[in-house]
Amino acid sequence: MEIRNPSPNEDEELLNQEEDQFHDVKSIRIKPSSLQEHFVAFANTDGGELIIGIEDKKVIGERLVGFKKIEDANDIIQNLLEQIKVLRCSEWV
């Protein structure tokens, strides 16, 4: 997994990204289990980008809030890996 900090220009691009069928942003406070619908939606289309660590546009103040350490993302990563296994197995049926 690549770990990097966004450049200043990238910060603005991420914060101004419109959400659509190919792009979605979520808070780091999202429950990992609630990401399933997003994974399935991307799997049923042409894919997309799900960025975790951006607060909703309605939030006043800092909206770009990443994980303090990589381990803080473990539950989300585990959920993603489980969903990939399920999606791959369903292709075989």
N, C-alpha and C positions, 0 to 999 in steps of 0.2 A: 504494500500500500504506500502510495506516495504521500509524504507529509510536507507541506510547504505553507508559507504565509502568502496571502494575496498581495500583489503590488498595490500602490495607492490608486492607480487607474482601475485596477480590477475591483477594488472595494466599491467604487462608484457603479461599475457595471453590474456587479452582483446585487447591490441594493436597488438598482433601477430595473432589474430584469423583470419583465412581465411574465406572470405565470400563465401557462397554457398547457396544451396536451403533451408538450415535449419538455417543459421546464416547470419545476415545482420547488419551492423553498419551505423549510420547516424549522421551527425552533429546536434547540438542543434539548428542550424540556419535553419534547414529544415522547409519548410512550412507545417503546419499540414495537409493541404488538399492533399499534394503530398504523404502522407504516405498510402493513400487508396490502391494503387496498391500492396504495400507490405503486408498489412493486408489481402487482397483478395488472394494473392499468397500463403500465409501461410495457409489460411482457405481452399484452394483448394488442399492442400497437407497434409502431416502429421504434420503440424504446424512448429514452429521454434522459434528462438529468434531474436528479433529486439532490438538492444541496441542503445539508443540515447544518444549522448554525446561523440562520438569518431569521430575525423576528419579523412578524407581520408588519406591513406598512402602517398600520394603525398605531403601532407602538411609538411612544414619544421617547426620545433619547437614543442610546446606542442600539442599533439593530443588528450589527454584525458581531455575533457572540459565539466564538468557537469553543471547542473543548479545551480545558486547561491542560490536560494531559491525554495522551492517546488512549490510555486505559479507560477513560471516562466514556469512550465511544463503544466499548466492548459489547454492551447489550444490543445496541443498534446493529453492529457488525454481525453478531451472532444471529440476530433475527433475519438479516439479509441473507446470510449463508443458508439458513434453514429454508427460506422462501425459494432460493435458487434450486435447492435439492428437490423441493416439491414440484416446482415448475418443470424441471428436467424429467422427473419420474412421470409426470402427467403426459409428457410428449411420447412416452413409450407405450402408453395404453391405447 
